[in-house]
Amino acid sequence: MSAAGFGTAFTMPASTAAVMEAVPAGRGGAAAAAFNAARQIGSAIGVAVFGTLVAGDFLRGLHTAVSVGAAGFLTAAVVAALLVRGSSDERDSPDDQDDSRDGAPPDVRAR
């Protein structure tokens, strides 16, 4: 349990920062709400699945639950690494950025 808590303490702030940096400033509230809803739904499903695995033979279920959780975290880490690497390759240099992506409405940018 402490390993899961320790791992979550390191992954959640980083994933929250990645989500918030990926959206325009004007959509930050919606992005935070969607991310938190997905996190809570995933947590509820995870507790239900792992509880089901442990319900029969506790020790065997615990080993299975930990293995499934480790595979899920490893898969998520690989996907995140690939997506972060791909998005950093696609970014323009600061001089070449289009001002239309700054989140401000067009009439505000023109002033």
C-alpha positions as CSV (number, residue, x, y, z in Angstrom):
1,M,0.0,0.0,0.0
2,S,2.8,2.4,0.8
3,A,4.3,1.8,-2.6
4,A,1.1,2.7,-4.4
5,G,0.7,5.8,-2.3
6,F,4.3,6.8,-2.9
7,G,3.9,6.3,-6.6
8,T,0.7,8.2,-6.8
9,A,2.2,11.1,-5.0
10,F,4.8,11.4,-7.7
11,T,2.6,10.7,-10.7
12,M,-0.4,12.9,-10.0
13,P,1.3,16.3,-9.8
14,A,3.3,15.6,-13.0
15,S,0.2,14.4,-14.9
16,T,-1.8,17.3,-13.7
17,A,0.9,19.7,-14.9
18,A,1.1,18.0,-18.3
19,V,-2.6,18.3,-18.8
20,M,-2.7,21.9,-17.8
21,E,0.2,22.9,-20.0
22,A,-1.3,21.1,-23.0
23,V,-4.4,23.3,-23.1
24,P,-4.9,27.0,-23.8
25,A,-5.3,29.2,-20.7
26,G,-9.0,29.9,-21.5
27,R,-9.8,26.2,-21.3
28,G,-7.9,25.4,-18.1
29,G,-11.0,25.0,-15.9
30,A,-12.6,22.5,-18.3
31,A,-9.3,20.6,-18.6
32,A,-8.9,20.4,-14.9
33,A,-12.5,19.3,-14.4
34,A,-12.2,16.6,-17.1
35,F,-8.9,15.4,-15.7
36,N,-10.1,15.2,-12.1
37,A,-13.3,13.4,-13.2
38,A,-11.3,10.8,-15.1
39,R,-8.9,10.4,-12.2
40,Q,-11.8,9.8,-9.8
41,I,-13.6,7.3,-12.1
42,G,-10.3,5.5,-12.7
43,S,-9.7,5.3,-9.0
44,A,-13.1,3.9,-8.3
45,I,-12.8,1.3,-11.0
46,G,-9.3,0.4,-9.8
47,V,-10.5,-0.2,-6.2
48,A,-13.4,-2.3,-7.4
49,V,-11.2,-4.4,-9.7
50,F,-8.5,-4.9,-7.1
51,G,-11.1,-5.6,-4.4
52,T,-12.6,-8.3,-6.6
53,L,-9.2,-9.9,-7.2
54,V,-8.4,-10.0,-3.5
55,A,-11.9,-11.2,-2.4
56,G,-11.3,-14.9,-3.0
57,D,-7.8,-16.2,-2.0
58,F,-6.3,-13.1,-0.4
59,L,-2.6,-13.7,-1.0
60,R,-3.0,-15.0,-4.6
61,G,-5.4,-12.1,-5.3
62,L,-3.0,-9.6,-3.8
63,H,-0.2,-10.8,-6.1
64,T,-2.5,-10.7,-9.1
65,A,-3.7,-7.2,-8.2
66,V,-0.2,-5.9,-7.7
67,S,0.9,-7.4,-11.0
68,V,-2.1,-5.9,-12.9
69,G,-1.4,-2.5,-11.3
70,A,2.3,-2.6,-12.2
71,A,1.5,-3.5,-15.8
72,G,-1.0,-0.7,-15.9
73,F,1.5,1.8,-14.6
74,L,4.2,0.6,-16.9
75,T,1.9,0.9,-19.9
76,A,0.8,4.4,-18.9
77,A,4.5,5.4,-18.5
78,V,5.4,4.2,-21.9
79,V,2.4,5.9,-23.6
80,A,3.1,9.1,-21.7
81,A,6.8,9.0,-22.7
82,L,5.9,8.5,-26.3
83,L,3.3,11.3,-26.3
84,V,5.5,13.8,-24.6
85,R,8.4,13.0,-26.9
86,G,6.1,13.3,-29.9
87,S,4.6,16.6,-28.8
88,S,8.0,18.2,-28.0
89,D,9.2,17.3,-31.5
90,E,6.2,19.0,-33.1
91,R,6.5,22.3,-31.1
92,D,7.6,25.3,-33.0
93,S,10.3,27.6,-31.7
94,P,9.0,30.6,-29.7
95,D,9.7,32.9,-32.6
96,D,7.6,30.9,-35.0
97,Q,4.6,30.4,-32.8
98,D,1.2,31.5,-34.1
99,D,-0.5,34.1,-31.8
100,S,-3.9,32.5,-32.5
101,R,-3.1,29.6,-30.1
102,D,-2.6,31.8,-27.0
103,G,-6.2,31.3,-25.9
104,A,-7.3,34.9,-26.3
105,P,-10.2,35.8,-28.5
106,P,-9.2,37.3,-31.9
107,D,-10.6,40.8,-31.0
108,V,-8.4,40.9,-27.9
109,R,-5.2,39.9,-29.8
110,A,-5.7,42.6,-32.3
111,R,-5.5,45.4,-29.7
